[in-house]
């Protein structure tokens, strides 16, 4: 199989709407760091467990990239001392929404909106680097009436 065809198949598999709930031996983890050689350090959902390494399977290598903070679904492997699991699926925001609705998403990874009041009327986060100036409708009307009176004076 050529490289382009392989990339196409891997991406199609990733984009497929397979929102299957994780099985008993699969766990959801967050990527903390990339350690090289297709190894990634992850933190599990349970607070008591320590970080461990996971490997990226050959089919994902040079086709799919993950970065710090991404969530992945992993299956444990028995033959490794340092590398304890292998990545099954890279989770997208759509996967996360479905898993939250199903009640499978770990509570440690739930996103908390700390600044709900910082959202403007369009649902966008306000820019904290700029001073927020609220305009009144009455000032706009005053400006329009002033413009009209100036035009009347000119005529």
C-alpha positions as CSV (number, residue, x, y, z in Angstrom):
1,X,0.0,0.0,0.0
2,X,1.4,3.4,-0.9
3,X,2.0,6.1,1.7
4,X,-0.8,8.3,0.4
5,X,-3.3,5.5,0.5
6,X,-2.3,4.5,4.0
7,X,-2.7,8.1,5.2
8,X,-6.1,8.2,3.6
9,X,-7.2,5.0,5.3
10,X,-5.9,6.1,8.7
11,X,-7.6,9.5,8.5
12,X,-10.8,7.9,7.4
13,X,-10.7,5.6,10.3
14,X,-10.0,8.5,12.7
15,X,-12.9,10.6,11.3
16,X,-15.3,7.7,11.3
17,X,-18.2,8.3,13.6
18,X,-17.3,5.4,15.9
19,X,-18.4,6.6,19.3
20,X,-18.2,3.3,20.9
21,X,-17.9,3.4,24.7
22,X,-14.5,2.2,26.0
23,X,-14.4,-1.5,26.9
24,X,-13.3,-2.8,30.3
25,X,-9.6,-3.0,29.5
26,X,-9.5,0.4,27.7
27,X,-8.9,3.7,29.6
28,X,-9.0,7.4,28.8
29,X,-5.8,9.3,29.5
30,X,-4.4,12.7,28.9
31,X,-1.1,13.2,27.0
32,X,1.4,15.1,29.2
33,X,4.5,15.1,27.1
34,X,6.1,13.5,24.1
35,X,9.2,11.4,25.0
36,X,10.3,10.6,21.4
37,X,10.4,7.4,19.4
38,X,6.6,7.4,19.3
39,X,6.3,7.3,23.1
40,X,4.1,9.6,25.0
41,X,3.9,10.2,28.7
42,X,0.3,10.2,29.9
43,X,-1.6,10.8,33.2
44,X,-4.5,8.5,34.1
45,X,-7.9,9.6,35.3
46,X,-7.4,8.2,38.8
47,X,-5.6,10.6,41.1
48,X,-3.6,7.9,42.9
49,X,-2.0,6.4,39.8
50,X,1.3,7.7,38.5
51,X,2.1,8.8,35.0
52,X,3.3,6.2,32.5
53,X,4.4,5.8,28.9
54,X,2.2,4.7,26.0
55,X,3.3,3.8,22.5
56,X,1.8,4.9,19.3
57,X,1.0,2.0,16.9
58,X,2.7,1.8,13.5
59,X,-0.5,2.7,11.6
60,X,-0.6,6.2,13.3
61,X,3.1,7.0,12.9
62,X,3.8,9.8,10.5
63,X,0.0,10.0,9.7
64,X,-1.6,11.4,12.9
65,X,0.0,13.8,15.4
66,X,-1.0,14.3,19.0
67,X,0.1,17.1,21.3
68,X,0.2,17.9,25.0
69,X,-3.3,18.0,26.5
70,X,-4.9,15.7,23.9
71,X,-7.0,12.8,25.2
72,X,-6.4,9.2,23.9
73,X,-7.9,5.8,24.5
74,X,-5.3,3.2,25.5
75,X,-5.2,-0.6,26.0
76,X,-2.7,-2.1,28.4
77,X,0.1,-4.2,27.1
78,X,1.7,-7.0,29.2
79,X,5.2,-7.1,27.8
80,X,6.4,-3.7,28.8
81,X,8.0,-2.4,32.1
82,X,8.1,1.2,31.2
83,X,5.7,1.3,28.4
84,X,2.4,0.1,29.9
85,X,-0.2,0.7,27.1
86,X,-0.7,1.3,23.5
87,X,-2.9,4.0,21.9
88,X,-6.2,2.7,20.4
89,X,-7.9,5.9,19.4
90,X,-7.1,9.6,19.5
91,X,-10.2,11.3,20.9
92,X,-11.7,14.3,19.2
93,X,-14.0,16.9,20.8
94,X,-17.0,15.0,19.4
95,X,-15.9,11.8,21.2
96,X,-15.5,13.8,24.4
97,X,-19.1,15.2,24.1
98,X,-20.5,11.7,23.5
99,X,-18.6,10.2,26.4
100,X,-19.8,12.9,28.7
101,X,-23.4,12.3,27.7
102,X,-22.9,8.6,28.2
103,X,-21.4,9.2,31.7
104,X,-18.2,7.4,30.8
105,X,-15.9,10.5,30.8
106,X,-13.7,10.7,33.9
107,X,-14.6,13.5,36.4
108,X,-10.9,14.5,36.7
109,X,-10.9,15.5,33.0
110,X,-14.2,17.5,32.9
111,X,-13.8,21.0,31.6
112,X,-14.8,23.6,34.1
113,X,-15.6,27.0,32.8
114,X,-14.0,29.3,35.4
115,X,-15.0,32.5,33.6
116,X,-18.6,31.9,32.4
117,X,-19.3,35.6,33.1
118,X,-16.5,36.5,30.7
119,X,-18.6,35.4,27.7
120,X,-20.2,38.2,25.6
121,X,-23.5,38.0,23.9
122,X,-22.1,36.0,20.9
123,X,-20.7,33.4,23.3
124,X,-17.1,34.5,22.7
125,X,-14.6,35.0,25.5
126,X,-13.9,38.7,26.1
127,X,-10.5,40.1,25.4
128,X,-9.0,40.9,28.9
129,X,-6.3,43.0,27.3
130,X,-8.8,45.7,26.3
131,X,-11.0,47.9,28.4
132,X,-14.6,46.9,28.0
133,X,-16.7,49.9,27.0
134,X,-20.4,49.4,26.9
135,X,-22.3,51.7,24.5
136,X,-25.8,52.9,25.3
137,X,-28.5,53.1,22.7
138,X,-29.4,56.5,23.9
139,X,-26.0,57.9,23.1
140,X,-26.3,56.6,19.5
141,X,-29.7,58.3,19.2
142,X,-28.3,61.6,20.5
143,X,-25.4,61.4,18.0
144,X,-27.9,60.8,15.1
145,X,-30.2,63.6,16.2
146,X,-27.1,65.9,16.5
147,X,-26.1,65.0,12.9
148,X,-29.6,65.6,11.7
149,X,-29.7,69.1,13.3
150,X,-26.3,70.0,11.8
151,X,-27.6,69.0,8.3
152,X,-30.8,71.1,8.9
153,X,-28.6,74.1,9.8
154,X,-26.5,73.8,6.7
155,X,-29.6,73.7,4.5
